[in-house]
Amino acid sequence: MHELSIMVHVVEIVEETARENKVEKIDTLVLQIGEMASVVPQFIHACYPAVIEGTLLEDTKLEIEILPANALCKSCGKVYNLPQYGGVCPHCGSQDYEMISGREFNIKEIVAY
């Protein structure tokens, strides 16, 4: 479960950012995870309480937004949801695409009191 080490690093980044901005209390951490990212949102939620224990984030809430995995069809130029259509453009039937979103893992927002 590499989500644990990822979240340890996220907490370090958030704490450093909070110190730099003189934030003493954080209410919510908002993450964005792509639909086809190599990170499992349920595992992020599961390890979060252990990772934040004893840190500036100890009493925070975690919110995760799932970003869609979208592809750009190289044949017709239309954008479509990759998992929904199995890599086949619903507009022209082409399987020639470029993935344009869906593998992200971002710290979107740190909500302070």
C-alpha positions as CSV (number, residue, x, y, z in Angstrom):
1,M,0.0,0.0,0.0
2,H,2.0,2.9,-1.3
3,E,-0.8,5.3,-0.3
4,L,0.7,5.5,3.2
5,S,4.0,6.8,2.1
6,I,2.3,9.2,-0.4
7,M,0.1,10.6,2.4
8,V,3.1,11.0,4.8
9,H,4.7,13.2,2.1
10,V,1.4,15.1,1.5
11,V,1.2,15.9,5.3
12,E,4.8,17.1,5.2
13,I,4.0,19.4,2.3
14,V,0.9,20.7,3.9
15,E,2.6,21.4,7.2
16,E,5.5,23.2,5.5
17,T,3.0,25.3,3.5
18,A,1.0,26.1,6.6
19,R,4.2,27.2,8.5
20,E,5.3,29.4,5.5
21,N,1.8,31.1,5.6
22,K,1.6,31.3,9.4
23,V,-1.5,29.1,9.5
24,E,-1.9,27.5,12.9
25,K,-5.1,25.6,12.5
26,I,-6.4,23.6,9.4
27,D,-10.0,22.5,9.1
28,T,-10.0,20.5,5.8
29,L,-7.6,19.1,3.3
30,V,-8.9,18.7,-0.2
31,L,-7.2,16.3,-2.6
32,Q,-7.9,15.6,-6.3
33,I,-7.3,12.1,-7.5
34,G,-7.7,11.1,-11.1
35,E,-10.1,8.3,-12.0
36,M,-7.2,6.2,-13.4
37,A,-4.5,7.4,-11.0
38,S,-2.3,4.7,-9.3
39,V,-3.7,5.8,-5.9
40,V,-6.8,4.2,-4.4
41,P,-9.0,6.9,-2.7
42,Q,-10.4,4.3,-0.2
43,F,-6.8,3.5,0.9
44,I,-6.0,7.3,1.2
45,H,-9.1,7.6,3.5
46,A,-8.1,4.5,5.5
47,C,-4.6,5.6,6.3
48,Y,-5.3,9.3,6.8
49,P,-6.1,9.1,10.6
50,A,-2.8,7.4,11.3
51,V,-0.8,9.7,9.2
52,I,-2.1,12.9,10.7
53,E,-1.8,11.8,14.3
54,G,0.4,14.2,16.2
55,T,0.7,16.7,13.3
56,L,-0.8,20.1,12.5
57,L,-3.5,18.2,10.6
58,E,-4.6,16.0,13.5
59,D,-8.1,17.3,13.7
60,T,-8.7,17.9,10.0
61,K,-11.3,16.5,7.6
62,L,-10.2,14.9,4.4
63,E,-12.1,15.5,1.2
64,I,-11.3,13.7,-2.1
65,E,-12.5,14.8,-5.5
66,I,-12.3,12.3,-8.3
67,L,-11.3,13.7,-11.6
68,P,-12.6,12.0,-14.8
69,A,-10.2,10.1,-17.1
70,N,-10.8,11.9,-20.4
71,A,-9.3,11.2,-23.7
72,L,-9.0,13.3,-26.9
73,C,-9.7,11.3,-30.0
74,K,-6.9,11.8,-32.5
75,S,-9.2,11.0,-35.4
76,C,-12.2,13.3,-34.8
77,G,-10.9,15.7,-32.1
78,K,-13.8,14.9,-29.6
79,V,-13.2,14.5,-25.9
80,Y,-14.8,11.4,-24.1
81,N,-14.6,9.5,-20.9
82,L,-12.0,6.8,-21.4
83,P,-13.2,4.1,-18.9
84,Q,-16.8,4.6,-19.9
85,Y,-16.1,3.8,-23.5
86,G,-13.2,1.4,-23.1
87,G,-10.8,3.4,-25.2
88,V,-13.1,3.5,-28.2
89,C,-14.3,6.9,-29.3
90,P,-18.1,7.0,-29.1
91,H,-18.2,9.6,-31.9
92,C,-16.2,7.9,-34.6
93,G,-15.2,4.5,-33.3
94,S,-11.4,5.2,-33.4
95,Q,-9.1,3.7,-30.8
96,D,-6.4,6.3,-31.4
97,Y,-6.5,8.7,-28.5
98,E,-4.5,10.8,-26.1
99,M,-5.3,10.7,-22.4
100,I,-5.7,14.3,-21.3
101,S,-6.8,13.9,-17.7
102,G,-7.4,11.2,-15.1
103,R,-4.0,10.4,-13.6
104,E,-3.7,13.4,-11.4
105,F,-3.0,13.5,-7.7
106,N,-3.2,17.1,-6.4
107,I,-3.4,19.0,-3.2
108,K,-6.3,21.2,-4.3
109,E,-7.0,23.1,-1.1
110,I,-5.9,23.6,2.5
111,V,-8.8,25.2,4.3
112,A,-7.7,27.1,7.4
113,Y,-9.8,28.3,10.3
